[in-house]
Amino acid sequence: MMKCLTLAFTTTLALASASANSQTADNFPDKPIRIIVASAAGGASDIVARIMADKLQQKFGQPVMVEAKPGANGNIAADYVAGSAADGYTLMMGTIGVMAINSSLYKGVKFDPIRDFAPVARLVSFSNILVVRSTLPVNSVKELIEYVKARPETVTYGSPGAGGSPHMSMVMFNQMAGLKLVHVPYKGAAPTLTDLMGGQIDLAFSDPLLTTQHLNGGRIKALAVSGSKRMKSAPNIPTVAEGGLPGYAVSGWLGIVAPKATSPARIAKLHAALNEALAMPDVQAKMAEQGAEIIPGTPQEFGDFIKGEYTRWKKVIADEKLSAD
């Protein structure tokens, strides 16, 4: 009788394990997925997240919702996702700030970008656009440098928060040009650009997915792009290096990450769906018109890239003695 009970119990465990494995591999997702965005609605992370969420929803037949949790340059969102259930249903749009900069820049950061997150898919890379208010009397990088040097610590620039690619693009710009600009941090790219167009700040590096739609309105002027080459969507805008600061090049990037213990099977399924979406002509067109370059690859490649970026910016922050509360 005992042998029968043992056999029955063992069989039950085996069936349960097989069922769990089948669910992990085959039935996921069977409920809504959330993509947490670490900044206010309207910025690059939000735009890309919504494009990808729409395609994931079509692919999986389940709701895929984009939820903004702005604050502390993404630290609030990162803490939330790092502590979420590692079941593939809570994802995060990883940014250069959250994944490569914040833990070196901010005091008391609880999460570790390498330890606490599993890379799912790198999505896009993009230059930031150096824009100034329309009334600022400069029309090139060279003229801007001369203007700021003549007015040290009086010219203001905005950013979506300390540590993001727009902020670090300006840190590098200041360092290489020998400038003293006043930093005004915001809680997102959209409010930064709104104040720039309103004349409350003088300039900013702004993400192209939000900025390009405002370039013909006459309220801001584009002087340059931060990357090493011109954007296909705005080929008439020179790079910062071309405009008067040789050797300058900084790019932002976005990708999907999950809590660290998320199963490889679910990560693989999400990765395949995201890469499938990136290959769609309409997605490629939307990204291109916003100035973003699609960068597909494996989760391992994305993880290696994150580690490289983390090392690079940790050194910059240490060299510049930067810190943020």
ROLUM-523162 format. One record per residue (C-alpha): residue number from 1; residue in one letter; x, y, z. Coordinates in Angstrom, 2 decimals. Each point is the difference from the previous one (the first is absolute). Example, Ala and Ser with C-alpha at 12.3 -4.5 7.8 and 13.67 -1.06 7.14 Angstrom:
n/res/x/y/z
1/a/12.30/-4.50/7.80 $
2/s/1.37/3.44/-0.66 $
***
This chain:
n/res/x/y/z
1/m/0.00/0.00/0.00 $
2/m/2.85/2.39/0.89 $
3/k/1.69/-0.72/-3.35 $
4/c/-3.22/0.84/-1.80 $
5/l/-0.35/3.28/1.89 $
6/t/3.63/0.89/-0.75 $
7/l/-0.46/-0.83/-3.67 $
8/a/-3.19/2.07/-0.17 $
9/f/1.67/2.96/1.73 $
10/t/3.02/-0.20/-2.32 $
11/t/-2.27/-0.19/-3.04 $
12/t/-1.98/3.03/1.21 $
13/l/3.19/2.03/0.43 $
14/a/1.21/-0.99/-3.44 $
15/l/-3.31/0.96/-1.58 $
16/a/-0.02/3.34/1.86 $
17/s/3.56/0.71/-1.10 $
18/a/-0.82/-0.87/-3.60 $
19/s/-3.07/2.21/0.15 $
20/a/2.02/2.92/1.40 $
21/n/2.67/-0.42/-2.66 $
22/s/-2.64/-0.19/-2.71 $
23/q/-1.65/3.17/1.30 $
24/t/3.34/1.81/0.12 $
25/a/0.89/-0.96/-3.54 $
26/d/-3.40/-0.18/-1.72 $
27/n/-2.74/1.90/1.83 $
28/f/1.87/3.19/0.81 $
29/p/-1.39/2.60/-0.07 $
30/d/-3.51/-0.80/1.21 $
31/k/-0.67/3.35/1.67 $
32/p/0.88/3.70/-0.56 $
33/i/3.63/1.11/-0.25 $
34/r/1.27/3.35/1.28 $
35/i/2.93/1.96/-1.37 $
36/i/1.18/2.46/2.65 $
37/v/1.42/3.24/-1.37 $
38/a/2.36/1.86/2.29 $
39/s/-0.88/3.52/-1.21 $
40/a/-3.03/2.16/-0.67 $
41/a/-2.29/-0.75/-2.93 $
42/g/1.02/1.50/-3.33 $
43/g/3.73/-0.71/0.03 $
44/a/2.05/-2.49/-2.00 $
45/s/-0.54/-2.86/2.46 $
46/d/-3.75/0.50/-0.06 $
47/i/-0.23/0.28/-3.80 $
48/v/2.09/-3.11/-0.65 $
49/a/-1.78/-1.93/2.77 $
50/r/-3.40/0.72/-1.55 $
51/i/1.17/-1.05/-3.46 $
52/m/1.30/-3.30/1.38 $
53/a/-2.97/-0.54/2.32 $
54/d/-2.39/0.22/-2.93 $
55/k/1.93/-2.69/-1.89 $
56/l/0.32/-2.27/3.05 $
57/q/-3.74/0.29/0.59 $
58/q/-0.70/-1.03/-3.61 $
59/k/2.47/-2.88/0.31 $
60/f/-1.15/-1.41/3.33 $
61/g/-3.70/0.89/-0.01 $
62/q/0.34/1.43/3.51 $
63/p/-0.12/3.64/1.15 $
64/v/3.45/1.61/0.18 $
65/m/-0.12/3.20/2.01 $
66/v/2.58/2.79/0.28 $
67/e/0.22/1.46/3.49 $
68/a/2.06/3.08/0.86 $
69/k/1.77/0.16/3.36 $
70/p/2.13/3.17/-0.28 $
71/g/2.35/1.40/2.60 $
72/a/3.67/-0.06/1.04 $
73/n/1.08/-0.55/-3.62 $
74/g/-1.64/-3.40/-0.04 $
75/n/1.11/-1.28/3.39 $
76/i/-3.59/-0.24/1.25 $
77/a/-1.03/-2.14/-2.96 $
78/a/3.14/-2.13/0.22 $
79/d/-0.53/-0.72/3.70 $
80/y/-3.59/-0.96/-0.74 $
81/v/0.82/-2.38/-2.86 $
82/a/3.01/-1.53/1.77 $
83/g/-2.32/-0.94/2.86 $
84/s/-2.84/-1.25/-2.21 $
85/a/-0.88/-3.64/-0.60 $
86/a/2.44/-1.56/-2.45 $
87/d/-2.73/-1.48/-2.17 $
88/g/0.38/1.96/-3.24 $
89/y/-3.13/2.07/0.56 $
90/t/1.82/3.08/1.33 $
91/l/2.66/1.39/-2.32 $
92/m/1.91/3.27/-0.14 $
93/m/1.23/2.24/-2.77 $
94/g/3.68/0.09/0.88 $
95/t/1.81/3.26/-0.72 $
96/i/3.63/1.06/0.06 $
97/g/-0.75/1.87/3.22 $
98/v/-1.60/-2.84/1.91 $
99/m/2.19/-2.79/-1.31 $
100/a/3.42/1.67/-0.31 $
101/i/0.19/3.24/1.97 $
102/n/-2.28/0.38/3.02 $
103/s/1.65/-2.48/2.36 $
104/s/3.29/1.91/-0.37 $
105/l/-1.55/3.47/0.08 $
106/y/-2.73/-0.13/2.65 $
107/k/0.54/-0.56/3.70 $
108/g/-1.87/-2.85/1.65 $
109/v/-1.14/-1.79/-3.15 $
110/k/-1.51/-3.30/1.08 $
111/f/0.03/-1.90/-3.28 $
112/d/2.98/-1.30/-1.95 $
113/p/-0.53/0.07/-3.78 $
114/i/2.12/-3.11/-0.58 $
115/r/-1.10/-2.03/3.03 $
116/d/-3.72/0.79/0.04 $
117/f/-1.08/-0.04/-3.65 $
118/a/-0.04/-2.51/-2.84 $
119/p/0.53/1.46/-3.48 $
120/v/-2.78/-0.91/-2.43 $
121/a/0.60/2.02/-3.16 $
122/r/1.92/3.09/-1.03 $
123/l/-2.29/2.10/-2.19 $
124/v/1.39/3.28/-1.29 $
125/s/2.89/2.43/0.14 $
126/f/-0.39/3.71/-0.61 $
127/s/1.79/3.31/0.03 $
128/n/-1.31/2.84/2.10 $
129/i/-0.62/3.29/-1.78 $
130/l/1.66/3.14/1.32 $
131/v/-2.79/2.57/-0.07 $
132/v/-0.18/3.60/1.20 $
133/r/-2.89/2.40/0.55 $
134/s/-0.87/1.89/-3.17 $
135/t/1.07/3.37/1.46 $
136/l/3.50/-1.11/0.98 $
137/p/2.31/1.87/-2.41 $
138/v/2.01/-3.03/-1.18 $
139/n/-0.32/-2.21/-3.06 $
140/s/2.86/-2.49/0.34 $
141/v/1.95/-1.96/2.58 $
142/k/2.94/2.35/-0.42 $
143/e/-2.17/3.07/0.63 $
144/l/-1.62/-1.69/3.01 $
145/i/3.38/-0.75/1.57 $
146/e/1.13/3.60/-0.47 $
147/y/-3.32/1.31/1.41 $
148/v/0.18/-2.17/3.13 $
149/k/3.68/0.74/0.64 $
150/a/-0.83/3.70/0.06 $
151/r/-2.75/-0.65/2.60 $
152/p/1.33/-2.62/2.44 $
153/e/-2.54/-1.50/2.44 $
154/t/-2.92/2.01/-1.41 $
155/v/-1.16/-2.07/-2.98 $
156/t/-2.39/-2.83/0.97 $
157/y/-0.59/-3.44/-1.42 $
158/g/-2.72/-2.49/0.81 $
159/s/-0.02/-3.79/0.17 $
160/p/-2.55/-2.71/0.85 $
161/g/2.01/-0.60/3.19 $
162/a/3.55/-0.41/1.21 $
163/g/1.67/-3.01/-1.57 $
164/g/-2.02/-0.51/-3.16 $
165/s/1.55/0.15/-3.45 $
166/p/-1.10/3.63/-0.56 $
167/h/1.70/1.03/3.26 $
168/m/3.14/-2.03/-0.62 $
169/s/0.15/1.29/-3.58 $
170/m/0.22/3.49/1.46 $
171/v/2.51/-1.05/2.64 $
172/m/2.30/-1.19/-2.77 $
173/f/-0.73/3.16/-2.02 $
174/n/0.91/2.22/2.97 $
175/q/3.15/-2.00/0.70 $
176/m/1.30/0.01/-3.55 $
177/a/-0.93/3.63/-0.74 $
178/g/1.05/1.37/3.39 $
179/l/-3.42/1.49/0.79 $
180/k/-1.84/0.89/3.20 $
181/l/-3.71/-0.52/-0.56 $
182/v/-2.74/-0.10/2.65 $
183/h/-1.88/-3.31/0.15 $
184/v/-3.80/0.03/0.46 $
185/p/-1.27/-3.60/0.49 $
186/y/-3.58/-0.99/-0.85 $
187/k/-2.07/-3.17/0.43 $
188/g/-0.12/-0.90/-3.67 $
189/a/0.89/1.00/-3.54 $
190/a/-3.39/1.51/-0.80 $
191/p/-0.02/2.61/2.80 $
192/t/3.63/0.85/-0.82 $
193/l/-0.88/0.73/-3.60 $
194/t/-3.14/1.89/0.99 $
195/d/2.00/2.41/2.15 $
196/l/2.64/0.36/-2.70 $
197/m/-2.66/0.96/-2.55 $
198/g/-1.45/2.40/2.57 $
199/g/3.38/1.67/0.56 $
200/q/0.36/-1.03/3.67 $
201/i/3.35/-1.69/-0.78 $
202/d/2.57/0.73/-2.71 $
203/l/0.98/-3.36/-1.46 $
204/a/-0.10/-3.76/0.37 $
205/f/1.02/-3.28/-1.52 $
206/s/-3.40/-1.50/-0.79 $
207/d/-0.95/-3.45/-1.27 $
208/p/-0.92/-0.04/-3.70 $
209/l/-3.12/-2.11/0.44 $
210/l/-1.59/2.99/1.70 $
211/t/1.93/2.92/-1.49 $
212/t/-0.20/-0.45/-3.77 $
213/q/-3.73/0.72/-0.10 $
214/h/0.64/3.48/1.44 $
215/l/2.91/1.10/-2.17 $
216/n/-2.15/1.78/-2.59 $
217/g/-2.08/1.94/2.51 $
218/g/2.42/2.91/0.39 $
219/r/0.22/-0.26/3.78 $
220/i/3.30/-1.89/0.16 $
221/k/3.10/-0.28/-2.19 $
222/a/1.98/-3.19/-0.59 $
223/l/3.77/0.53/-0.03 $
224/a/1.37/-3.53/-0.08 $
225/v/-0.47/-3.69/0.82 $
226/s/2.03/-1.69/2.71 $
227/g/0.98/-3.22/-1.78 $
228/s/2.90/-0.78/-2.27 $
229/k/-2.07/0.29/-3.19 $
230/r/-2.94/2.01/-1.28 $
231/m/-3.54/-1.31/0.39 $
232/k/-1.71/-1.38/-3.08 $
233/s/-3.20/1.77/1.01 $
234/a/1.74/3.40/0.26 $
235/p/3.06/-0.13/-2.28 $
236/n/0.40/3.78/-0.07 $
237/i/0.83/0.17/3.71 $
238/p/3.77/-0.40/0.51 $
239/t/1.60/-2.00/2.78 $
240/v/1.47/1.88/2.97 $
241/a/3.43/-1.02/-1.27 $
242/e/-0.73/1.49/-3.43 $
243/g/-1.44/3.14/1.57 $
244/g/3.08/0.97/1.94 $
245/l/0.94/-2.55/2.66 $
246/p/2.17/-2.71/-1.63 $
247/g/0.00/-3.44/1.62 $
248/y/-3.35/0.40/1.72 $
249/a/-2.48/-2.92/-0.21 $
250/v/-2.67/-1.21/2.47 $
251/s/-3.02/-2.19/-0.79 $
252/g/-2.97/-1.12/2.07 $
253/w/-1.64/-3.43/-0.20 $
254/l/-3.06/-1.93/1.09 $
255/g/-0.72/-3.66/0.66 $
256/i/-2.35/-2.29/1.91 $
257/v/1.12/-1.61/3.26 $
258/a/-1.76/-2.22/2.54 $
259/p/0.55/-0.93/3.66 $
260/k/3.13/-2.15/0.27 $
261/a/-1.59/-3.36/0.85 $
262/t/-2.41/0.01/-2.96 $
263/s/0.15/-3.41/-1.67 $
264/p/2.16/-0.37/-3.13 $
265/a/-3.01/-1.46/-1.84 $
266/r/-2.09/3.11/0.59 $
267/i/2.89/2.32/-0.83 $
268/a/0.53/-1.93/-3.23 $
269/k/-3.67/0.31/-0.92 $
270/l/-0.05/3.74/0.70 $
271/h/3.29/0.51/-1.84 $
272/a/-1.27/-1.82/-3.10 $
273/a/-3.19/2.06/-0.05 $
274/l/1.88/3.29/0.44 $
275/n/2.51/-0.81/-2.75 $
276/e/-2.86/-1.04/-2.26 $
277/a/-1.61/3.38/0.62 $
278/l/3.26/1.84/-0.73 $
279/a/0.13/-1.68/-3.41 $
280/m/-3.45/1.27/-1.01 $
281/p/0.09/2.73/-2.68 $
282/d/-2.45/2.26/1.83 $
283/v/2.05/-0.16/3.22 $
284/q/3.20/0.69/-1.92 $
285/a/-1.64/2.99/-1.69 $
286/k/-1.27/1.41/3.30 $
287/m/3.41/-0.35/1.63 $
288/a/1.83/1.50/-2.98 $
289/e/-2.24/3.04/-0.24 $
290/q/0.69/0.67/3.68 $
291/g/3.76/-0.23/-0.44 $
292/a/0.46/-3.38/1.72 $
293/e/2.21/-2.77/-1.37 $
294/i/-1.25/-3.55/0.62 $
295/i/2.61/-2.22/1.71 $
296/p/-1.20/-3.63/0.21 $
297/g/2.01/-2.71/1.72 $
298/t/-0.08/-2.77/2.56 $
299/p/-0.64/0.46/3.74 $
300/q/3.66/-0.96/0.60 $
301/e/1.19/2.70/-2.41 $
302/f/-2.23/2.55/1.71 $
303/g/1.34/-1.05/3.38 $
304/d/3.61/0.38/-1.16 $
305/f/-0.84/3.41/-1.44 $
306/i/-1.53/1.15/3.30 $
307/k/3.13/-1.09/1.90 $
308/g/2.20/1.94/-2.43 $
309/e/-2.11/3.15/0.33 $
310/y/-0.05/-0.33/3.79 $
311/t/3.81/-0.14/0.08 $
312/r/0.38/2.94/-2.40 $
313/w/-2.30/2.39/1.87 $
314/k/1.22/-1.04/3.44 $
315/k/3.43/1.30/-1.02 $
316/v/-1.41/3.26/-1.41 $
317/i/-1.94/0.64/3.21 $
318/a/3.05/-0.73/2.15 $
319/d/2.27/2.18/-2.16 $
320/e/-2.46/2.91/0.13 $
321/k/-0.76/-0.55/3.70 $
322/l/-3.72/0.08/-0.75 $
323/s/-2.71/-0.88/2.50 $
324/a/-3.74/0.45/0.38 $
325/d/-2.36/-0.32/2.93 $
***
